[in-house]
């Protein structure tokens, strides 16, 4: 039975400024989190190794007096002084996490150990960005936090799926053994501005293909389902969990429970962009889940959280971002940023 608590509002600015570490802070979700924390008058230390993060995501924050950027790989220990830790560092799209699967597992497991070790030394709260992928190709629908999952431990996606599952294990063992204050959020499909156009995720894929009037690629028959959460809603849920009472540890689902087929998403993107793209089909990748939809009862009850941005509005805002990114003036900037990141 999940205990009931009074809903926790987003914290207002206090006289004592909190210094907050965000690993993966130059990434898609991380950059939005850094921005929100600055709005809450926190000092933010953004840590990223720029494997998938991009400097353009945080360029507008670079001269903020309470923002600091540190290039660092969290598979190595980090020695800093902070009041809270949000651990978001890990490639999250199949294109990126399968490119170097060993490093992906290291980032999830060694990264978790290093951030937990830092939190233990400082005696501070630590947040883990987990994923709906811990459920694998689920045999229950929608997915509740009590479901243990249906995951292939040796497949091409397991570096990410099992890496995140192991990270959760470490968080709860540190919580039990060292009385550490932990928070674990299972993030379902999230989209919005600052996604990378080449990350292989379905929303960015479809938008880029539609804006270029290229064929929109659907894997399988397109009847597999996903639930898409706009990044602003996700960040809101993240901060609410971090500021909930200590006994609310998670793991907690965070996502939009409105479910769409992949074909419905493709048709909506074509309509919103006015694209001439046609839909084509390719083989379904191995271990690709057929259904994905969160049960968010815990988040609603314990955090007073639920998504407010529906898919059409969120897609419009995301399309505007990609239109600007793919414009003539930004193509060279994007190419140079990619080249710098790979160097």
SVG drawing of the C-alpha trace seen along z (x, -y; Angstrom):
<svg xmlns="http://www.w3.org/2000/svg" viewBox="-5 -37 44 50">
<polyline fill="none" stroke="black" stroke-width="0.4" points="0.0,0.0 1.5,-3.3 1.5,-5.9 -0.5,-9.1 1.2,-12.4 0.3,-16.0 1.2,-17.1 4.6,-18.7 4.7,-22.1 7.7,-23.1 10.0,-24.8 10.3,-28.6 13.6,-30.4 15.1,-30.4 17.6,-32.7 20.1,-29.8 21.0,-29.1 21.3,-25.4 24.2,-24.3 22.9,-21.5 24.9,-19.1 23.3,-17.9 25.2,-15.2 24.3,-15.0 23.4,-18.7 24.1,-19.6 21.8,-16.9 18.2,-17.2 16.5,-16.8 19.4,-17.9 19.6,-21.3 15.9,-22.0 16.5,-20.9 19.5,-23.2 17.4,-26.1 14.5,-25.4 16.8,-25.1 18.4,-28.5 14.9,-29.9 14.4,-28.6 17.5,-30.6 19.8,-27.5 23.5,-27.5 23.9,-24.9 27.0,-22.8 26.4,-21.2 28.6,-18.2 28.8,-16.6 31.3,-14.7 29.6,-15.9 29.2,-12.4 25.5,-13.1 25.2,-16.5 25.6,-19.6 27.0,-23.0 24.2,-24.7 21.7,-23.4 23.3,-25.4 24.8,-28.3 22.1,-30.7 23.1,-29.7 26.8,-30.1 27.1,-33.6 24.5,-33.2 26.1,-34.1 24.9,-31.0 25.7,-28.5 29.0,-26.6 30.0,-24.0 32.5,-21.2 33.5,-18.7 33.8,-15.4 33.0,-11.7 31.2,-10.3 32.7,-6.8 35.6,-8.5 35.1,-9.9 34.1,-13.5 35.1,-15.6 32.9,-18.7 30.9,-20.3 27.1,-20.4 23.8,-20.1 21.9,-17.9 22.7,-15.6 20.6,-14.8 22.2,-12.0 21.0,-12.1 24.2,-11.2 23.8,-8.4 23.1,-8.1 19.4,-7.4 18.6,-6.7 19.3,-3.4 21.6,-5.0 23.8,-6.4 23.8,-3.8 24.4,-0.9 27.3,-2.7 29.5,-1.9 27.5,0.5 30.3,1.2 30.7,-2.5 26.9,-2.7 26.9,0.0 29.9,-1.7 28.1,-5.0 25.0,-3.5 26.8,-1.4 30.1,-3.1 28.4,-6.5 25.8,-5.5 28.5,-4.2 30.5,-7.4 27.5,-9.7 26.3,-7.6 29.7,-7.7 29.8,-11.5 26.3,-11.7 27.4,-9.4 30.5,-11.6 28.5,-14.8 25.3,-13.3 23.1,-14.8 20.0,-13.7 20.8,-12.0 18.3,-11.5 18.6,-8.8 17.1,-9.2 15.9,-5.7 13.8,-4.6 10.7,-2.8 13.2,-0.5 13.6,1.4 10.2,3.0 11.6,4.3 8.9,5.6 6.2,5.6 3.7,8.4 1.5,6.2 -0.2,3.0 -0.1,0.2 3.2,0.6 3.1,0.2 6.1,-0.3 5.5,3.1 6.1,4.9 9.5,6.5 9.9,6.3 10.5,8.6 14.0,7.8 16.4,9.6 19.7,9.5 22.0,10.3 20.3,8.4 21.5,5.3 19.4,3.0 20.5,4.7 23.5,2.4 21.0,-0.4 18.1,1.7 20.2,3.8 22.6,0.9 19.7,-1.2 18.2,1.8 21.6,2.3 21.8,-1.4 18.4,-1.2 19.7,1.8 22.7,-0.3 20.5,-3.2 18.3,-1.1 21.2,0.8 22.9,-2.5 19.6,-3.7 19.3,-0.6 22.9,-0.1 24.1,-3.7 20.8,-5.4 21.3,-7.6 18.4,-9.8 17.6,-8.5 15.0,-9.3 14.5,-7.1 12.3,-8.2 11.4,-5.9 11.2,-8.2 8.9,-7.3 9.2,-8.6 10.0,-12.3 10.2,-14.8 10.6,-18.6 13.1,-21.3 16.8,-20.4 16.4,-16.8 19.2,-15.9 18.0,-15.6 20.1,-12.5 19.4,-10.6 17.2,-8.0 14.2,-8.6 10.8,-8.4 9.6,-12.0 12.9,-13.6 13.1,-11.1 9.6,-11.8 9.9,-15.6 13.2,-15.8 12.0,-13.5 8.8,-15.5 10.5,-18.9 12.8,-17.6 9.9,-16.0 11.6,-12.6 9.9,-9.3 8.8,-8.7 10.2,-5.4 8.0,-3.2 9.5,-0.1 7.1,2.9 3.4,2.4 3.2,-0.9 0.7,0.5 3.1,0.6 2.2,-2.1 4.1,-4.8 3.1,-7.5 4.8,-10.9 5.6,-13.3 6.6,-16.9 9.9,-17.8 8.5,-20.7 6.1,-18.2 9.0,-15.7 11.2,-18.3 8.3,-19.4 7.9,-15.8 11.6,-15.4 11.8,-18.4 8.7,-17.4 10.1,-13.9 13.4,-15.4 11.6,-17.7 9.1,-15.1 9.4,-13.6 12.4,-11.4 10.4,-8.2 9.1,-8.8 12.0,-7.2 10.4,-5.6 10.9,-4.0 8.2,-6.2 6.8,-6.3 6.9,-9.7 5.3,-10.0 2.1,-10.9 -0.5,-8.1 -2.2,-9.1 -1.2,-6.3 -0.7,-6.6 0.3,-4.1 3.5,-5.0 1.5,-5.3 -0.8,-7.9 2.2,-9.9 3.6,-9.8 0.3,-11.0 0.0,-13.8 3.6,-15.0 2.8,-15.1 -0.3,-17.1 1.3,-19.6 4.3,-20.2 2.3,-20.2 4.8,-17.8 4.7,-15.9 6.3,-12.9 5.0,-9.4 5.1,-6.6 7.4,-3.6 7.9,-0.5 11.0,1.4 11.7,4.4 11.1,4.0 14.4,3.9 15.1,6.7 13.5,6.4 11.6,3.3 8.6,3.1 5.1,3.5 3.4,1.4 4.6,-1.4 2.3,-3.3 2.9,-4.4 0.6,-4.0 1.2,-7.4 -1.1,-6.8 1.9,-7.2 3.0,-10.4 -0.6,-11.8 -1.1,-10.8 2.3,-11.5 3.5,-14.4 0.2,-15.9 1.8,-15.6 0.3,-14.9 1.2,-16.1 -0.4,-19.2 1.0,-19.6 -0.9,-17.4 0.7,-15.9 -0.5,-18.4 0.8,-21.4 4.0,-19.7 4.7,-18.7 4.1,-22.2 6.7,-23.6 9.1,-20.8 8.6,-21.4 9.3,-25.1 12.6,-24.2 13.6,-21.8 12.6,-24.3 15.0,-26.8 17.7,-24.2 17.5,-22.9 17.4,-26.3 20.3,-27.4 21.8,-29.6 22.0,-26.7 23.1,-23.8 26.7,-24.8 26.6,-25.5 25.1,-22.0 27.8,-20.3 30.5,-22.2 29.0,-21.2 28.9,-17.5 32.5,-17.7 33.6,-19.3 31.7,-16.7 33.3,-13.8 36.9,-15.2"/>
</svg>
